[in-house]
Amino acid sequence: MRVVLDTNIIVSGYLGGTVEGIIVAWKSSEFTLIVTEVIIDEYLSVLKRPKFKIEQVEIENFSALLIDKAEFVIPLEYIKTISNDDSDNKFLDAAVAGQANIIVSGDQHLLELKSFRNIEILNAKEFLEKLKRKN
């Protein structure tokens, strides 16, 4: 399974709770995380926000994990499907470039699409259920 994770999923996963299961599944190689340079930059800048109180060592470990386990892609196409929040389009760019099966997001603009070019767009709960069924 090839998956793009929205930044809100990464942050929620690092803050704990049920969404943490997505991070655990990725670390266990249950799916391949597809990323672009722009997405990585956003992941790291958001995780570093003081309000989240995520230790620097955790951020450094996450960075190393990305280098080791994520698949970096370079978009050949820049999609303009979401006009309400253009910054959400980067996840569609990555999914298309990386031939992803799924985008996982908590963002309403993405979730409203339900799918894009045969790529499912799921919330965290739906994705965790899909992982459970797969195992």
Order of alpha helices (4+ residues) and beta strands (2+ residues): beta-alpha-alpha-beta-alpha-alpha-beta-alpha-beta-alpha-beta-beta-alpha
